[in-house]
Amino acid sequence: MLSEDTYRTIEVQADGFYKNKGSKFIALAFPVKNLEEVKEKLAEVRNKYHDARHHCYAYMLAPDKSSSRMNDDGEPSGTAGRPIMGQILSHNLTDVLIIVVRYFGGIKLGIRGLIDAYKYAASDALSNTLVVEKTVNEIYSVNFEYPLMNKVMKIIKDKKLTVLSQNFELKCSLTFQVRKSRSTMVYDLLSKINGLKINYLRVD
């Protein structure tokens, strides 16, 4: 079972394939972090498979799965985007985009046939990639005078925080990453250092 600061996603791009009555369904699964990456991948696929009849897709974004969309791209409502999304949900994934490209074979598949085709193509793509569990991390910056260096670095080392950038001169600054479930504890420790300023930047 996932904790509140972990999520499942795919590590690398993967392809899947399904064929029925001459129609070919090519599925492409991509790891994505934001809507800009979704738009880029959609544009790339539409350009590469410009002669295909449909480019249907579904995506889920953010560790809390707060952003999602399904698109049937001209197929009967609910026959393409929904079964693709169903595979994302059944694998409990986020930060993922699945596009299924259809080349029409001349014979209609019917509602059930379409739903199965898009489901199986998406499922095949996910079976060919690596699913990984990642942690939700928060990014902070700290600013302090040089004499406080040892106190700050002791906490960084003891709590095994990931330093993203640092500048140690007369006035020192440092940005670090901490797992969400440990962020309050680390924030409290650093806040107790008199003269240090700590700022929350973002979640990653």
N, C-alpha and C positions, 0 to 999 in steps of 0.2 A: 504494500500500500504506500502511495506517495505521501510525503509529509507536506506541510504548507509551503515549503520553500524549494520543492523539487518539481520537475516536469519532464515529460518524455517528448523527444523529437527525433528527427532522422539526422544522421551524420553526413550523408553524401547523397547526391542525386542518383536516382535509379529509374529504370524503364520497365514497363510491363506491356503485355500484348494479349489481345483476345480477338478471335475471328468467328463470325457466324453468318452463314448465308451470303458470303462474299464481302460483307462489311468488315473492315479492319478497324480495330480500336487500339490506338497507341497511347499508353499512359506514361506520363513523366511526373515523377515526384521530386520536389525541390525543398531543401531546407531554406527557409526565409525568415528574416527578422522584422520586417516592416512592410508597409503597403507599397513603398517605393520599389522594393525588391520584387514584390508580387507583380507590379506593373511591368517591370523590366523583363521578367521571365515570360509573362504573357505575350509581350511584344516579340520576344525572340522566337517563341514557339509558333506564333501566328505567321511570322515571316518565314521560318523554316518550312512549315507545313501550310503554305499559303494556298495550296490547291485542295485542301481538305474541306469537307462539307461543314463540319462542326469542330469547335474548339471549346469544349465544356470543362468547367473547373470548379474547385472548392478550395477554400483555404481557412486556416485557423491560426490566429496570432496571439502572442502574449502568454506568459506563464499561467495567468488566470483565465485564459481563453476568452478574453473580452472582445475580440474582434474576429468576425468570420463572415463568409459570404459563399453563396452557391450560385452557379450560372448554367442554365441549360443551353444557351447559345442556339436557339431555334428548334431544339428538340421539344417534344411535348412536355408540358410543365411537370416537374417532379421526376422525370425519367433519367436525368443525367447528373445534374449537380447534387441532388439529394443522395443518390447511392454512392457517389464519390465521397461526400461528406460523411456518409455512414461508415465508410472504411476508416476515415480519420478518427471518428469518435470511437469505433470499436477497438482501435489500437491505442486509444487514449493519448493522442498526439496533439502537439501544438507547434507553432512556428514551422508550418508545413503548407505547401501548395501542391495540389495534384491537378494536372491538366490531362484530359483524355481527348485525343484527336481522332475524329471518325472519318474514314473514307467509305462513302456509301457504296454498297455492292449491288444496288438495283432492286433488292427485295426488302420490303418492309418487315421489320422484326416484331412489331406490335409493342404495346406498353410493357408487358412482362419481359419480352426479349430485350428491349432497350435497357430496362433497369438492371437485368442480370449482366448485360454486356459491360455497362459502365462500372458496375460493382466488381466484376471479375478482373477487368483491366486494371482498376485502381488497386485491387488486392494483390495482383501480380507484381505491380511496381513496388509496393511496400514489402513484399516478400523478398525482394532483391536488394534491399538497402539495410543499413545498420541502424537499429533503434537504440538510442542512448538516453540515459537519465542525467539531467543537468540540474544544477542548483541555481536558485534565484539569488543574485548578489546585489548588494547596495554599495554605491561608490561615495566616498567622503573625501574632503580635503581638510588639511590642518595647516595652520600658520602659527609660527612660534619663533621666539628668539633663540639664538644659538645655544645659550646655557641650558636650555630645556631638552637639548638633543638626546641625552642619555635616557631620560625618563620616557620620552616618546618612543625611541627605538626599542626600549625594553618591552613595552607593550606590543609593539609591532612584532617583535621576535617571539615573545611568550605566547601570543595568541595566533601566531603563524598567519599573519595577514599578508595579502598580496599587494606589494607596492607597485603602483602603475607609473608614477613619476615622482621625481624628487629634485629639490634645489636647496643645497645647503651652503648658504653664505651667511652674512650678518643676520639677515632675516630669512628664516627657513620656511619652506613649503613642501607639502607632500600630499599625494593622493593615494588612497588605498581602497582595496576591495574586500568586503567581508560578507560572508553568508548571512542571509536575511535573519535567520533564527538566532544568530549571535550578535547582530548589529547593536541592539540595545545595550547589551553588556559591555561591548567595546566602546560605544559612545559614552557610557557613564564613566568608564575608567579614564578616558582621555579628557572628559569634561572636568575631572577633579584636578587636572594639572593647571595651577594658577598661571594665567598669562597666555594660555593656548586658546586659539579660536578654531572651532570645528564646524564644518558646514556639510550638510547633506547635498549631494549633487544629483544623483539619479539612481534608478534601478537598472540592472543589466541582466 
